[in-house]
Amino acid sequence: MVTEATFTVNASPEFFLIAGAVMVVAGVALLVVAARIRSRWGAGDPRRAHAVGTVVGGGHVNYGNNYVPRCSYVVGGRSYEVDGPLFESGTFAPGMRCNCTSREDLPAKFRGPALADRLVDLEDNDSWYRQSALYPLYPVGSAVDVYYDPSDPSDAYVQRPVRKGVVAHTMTLIWGVGLVLMGVAYIIIWRLLA
């Protein structure tokens, strides 16, 4: 037995054309933004000058309360501080083993244990840093390589650069492709109803 399905559309055909066109334009705009984010990854990093810094405590960036080091370095007689090394992203859970085993093979993405919740505590970042999975690799007082922009020495990173905007690029790309496909589908519906 073959049954035939029918459905009714409560919108005018022009609605599908206009909505589809808007979605395609918005999707293309998001794809342009995603391309611009990605093009910056290949751009030359101006932070090429080198200084030897010193770990002075816990920074402001953390992955599951595993604080990264705060490092001090001197350029032209002036002292600066930078948090790092940083990671593209972090995955953490109680009891998870840390994937940071040596400075030389530092991964781009952090995986490690989640430390206790910091909603209410009296410890400062330095105290939390001493509990961090990164502390054994970067103890306070140890030397680190800092790379900075000679035209703006406060713009720096520790050990190796991190691609910025990985999550933003991925989400923008997904939304852009999704809107273009949805817009094309709406335009096809318009053609079928017209």
C-alpha positions as CSV (number, residue, x, y, z in Angstrom):
1,M,0.0,0.0,0.0
2,V,1.4,3.4,-1.0
3,T,0.3,6.5,0.8
4,E,0.8,10.0,-0.4
5,A,1.9,12.7,2.0
6,T,0.9,16.3,1.6
7,F,1.8,19.3,3.6
8,T,0.7,22.9,3.6
9,V,3.0,25.9,3.7
10,N,1.6,28.9,5.6
11,A,4.3,31.3,4.2
12,S,4.3,33.0,0.9
13,P,6.9,31.8,-1.7
14,E,8.6,35.2,-1.4
15,F,9.3,34.5,2.3
16,F,11.5,31.6,1.3
17,L,13.4,33.6,-1.3
18,I,14.1,36.5,1.1
19,A,14.9,34.3,4.0
20,G,17.2,32.1,1.9
21,A,19.0,35.1,0.4
22,V,19.5,36.6,3.9
23,M,20.9,33.3,5.1
24,V,23.3,32.9,2.2
25,V,24.6,36.5,2.6
26,A,25.0,36.0,6.4
27,G,26.7,32.7,5.8
28,V,29.1,34.1,3.3
29,A,29.9,36.9,5.7
30,L,30.7,34.4,8.4
31,L,32.9,32.4,6.0
32,V,34.8,35.6,5.2
33,V,35.4,36.2,8.9
34,A,36.6,32.6,9.4
35,A,39.0,33.0,6.5
36,R,40.4,36.2,8.1
37,I,40.9,34.5,11.4
38,R,42.7,31.7,9.7
39,S,44.8,34.0,7.6
40,R,46.2,35.5,10.8
41,W,47.6,32.1,11.7
42,G,50.0,32.2,8.8
43,A,51.0,35.9,9.3
44,G,54.5,36.5,10.5
45,D,54.5,36.8,14.3
46,P,56.2,40.1,15.3
47,R,57.2,38.6,18.6
48,R,60.6,37.4,17.5
49,A,63.0,39.1,20.0
50,H,64.2,36.8,22.7
51,A,64.7,37.4,26.4
52,V,65.4,35.0,29.3
53,G,62.6,35.3,31.9
54,T,62.1,33.9,35.3
55,V,59.0,32.2,36.8
56,V,57.8,34.4,39.6
57,G,54.5,32.7,40.5
58,G,51.1,31.7,39.3
59,G,49.5,33.6,36.4
60,H,46.0,34.6,35.7
61,V,45.2,31.8,33.1
62,N,44.3,28.4,34.3
63,Y,43.0,25.1,32.9
64,G,40.9,23.4,35.6
65,N,42.6,25.5,38.2
66,N,46.0,24.4,36.9
67,Y,47.5,27.8,36.7
68,V,50.2,28.6,34.2
69,P,53.4,30.3,35.3
70,R,53.7,34.1,35.6
71,C,57.0,35.0,34.2
72,S,59.0,38.2,34.6
73,Y,61.5,39.4,31.9
74,V,63.5,42.6,31.3
75,V,63.8,44.6,28.0
76,G,65.7,47.8,27.8
77,G,66.0,48.0,31.6
78,R,62.2,47.8,32.0
79,S,60.5,44.8,33.7
80,Y,57.5,43.1,32.1
81,E,55.3,40.0,33.0
82,V,53.6,37.5,30.9
83,D,51.6,34.4,31.6
84,G,52.6,31.2,29.9
85,P,53.2,28.9,28.3
86,L,49.6,28.9,27.1
87,F,47.6,26.2,25.4
88,E,45.0,26.3,22.5
89,S,42.5,24.6,24.8
90,G,42.2,22.5,27.9
91,T,40.5,19.3,28.9
92,F,40.5,18.4,32.6
93,A,38.8,16.1,35.0
94,P,39.5,14.9,38.5
95,G,42.3,12.3,38.5
96,M,43.1,12.8,34.8
97,R,46.8,12.4,34.1
98,C,48.6,15.4,32.8
99,N,49.9,15.3,29.2
100,C,52.6,17.9,30.0
101,T,55.6,15.7,30.7
102,S,58.5,17.9,29.6
103,R,59.2,21.5,28.4
104,E,60.6,20.2,25.1
105,D,57.5,18.3,24.2
106,L,54.8,20.6,25.5
107,P,51.5,19.8,23.8
108,A,49.3,22.5,22.1
109,K,46.3,21.3,24.1
110,F,46.4,20.8,27.9
111,R,45.0,17.6,29.4
112,G,45.2,17.2,33.1
113,P,43.6,16.9,36.5
114,A,40.9,19.3,37.6
115,L,41.8,20.8,41.0
116,A,39.3,21.8,43.7
117,D,36.6,24.4,42.9
118,R,37.7,28.0,43.5
119,L,34.2,29.5,44.1
120,V,35.1,30.4,47.7
121,D,38.7,30.2,48.7
122,L,41.4,32.2,50.4
123,E,44.3,31.0,48.4
124,D,46.0,33.3,45.9
125,N,47.1,32.4,42.4
126,D,50.6,31.6,43.7
127,S,49.3,29.0,46.1
128,W,47.2,27.4,43.4
129,Y,50.1,27.4,41.1
130,R,52.2,25.3,43.5
131,Q,49.4,22.7,43.2
132,S,49.3,22.9,39.4
133,A,50.3,20.1,37.1
134,L,52.6,22.6,35.4
135,Y,54.6,23.5,38.6
136,P,57.1,20.6,38.4
137,L,58.0,21.7,34.9
138,Y,58.2,25.4,35.7
139,P,59.1,25.9,39.4
140,V,59.3,29.4,40.8
141,G,62.8,30.8,40.1
142,S,63.4,28.7,36.9
143,A,64.4,30.3,33.7
144,V,62.1,30.4,30.6
145,D,62.4,31.6,27.1
146,V,60.3,34.7,26.4
147,Y,59.7,36.0,22.9
148,Y,58.4,39.6,22.5
149,D,57.6,42.2,19.9
150,P,60.5,44.7,19.8
151,S,58.1,47.6,19.0
152,D,55.9,46.6,22.0
153,P,57.8,44.5,24.6
154,S,54.7,43.9,26.6
155,D,53.3,41.7,23.7
156,A,55.0,38.4,24.5
157,Y,54.7,34.7,24.9
158,V,56.5,32.0,26.8
159,Q,58.3,29.2,25.0
160,R,56.1,28.9,21.9
161,P,53.3,30.8,20.3
162,V,49.7,29.6,20.4
163,R,47.3,29.9,17.5
164,K,44.7,32.4,18.7
165,G,41.0,32.0,17.7
166,V,40.9,28.2,17.0
167,V,37.5,27.9,18.7
168,A,36.2,31.1,17.1
169,H,37.4,30.0,13.7
170,T,35.7,26.6,14.0
171,M,32.4,27.9,15.3
172,T,32.3,30.7,12.6
173,L,33.1,28.2,9.9
174,I,30.3,25.8,11.1
175,W,27.7,28.6,11.3
176,G,28.8,30.0,8.0
177,V,28.5,26.7,6.1
178,G,25.2,25.9,8.0
179,L,23.6,29.2,7.0
180,V,24.7,28.9,3.4
181,L,23.2,25.4,3.2
182,M,20.0,26.5,4.9
183,G,19.7,29.5,2.6
184,V,20.2,27.3,-0.5
185,A,17.5,24.9,0.8
186,Y,15.1,27.8,1.3
187,I,15.8,29.1,-2.2
188,I,15.1,25.6,-3.6
189,I,11.8,25.5,-1.7
190,W,11.0,28.9,-3.2
191,R,11.7,27.5,-6.7
192,L,9.4,24.5,-6.0
193,L,6.6,26.7,-4.7
194,A,6.9,29.4,-7.4
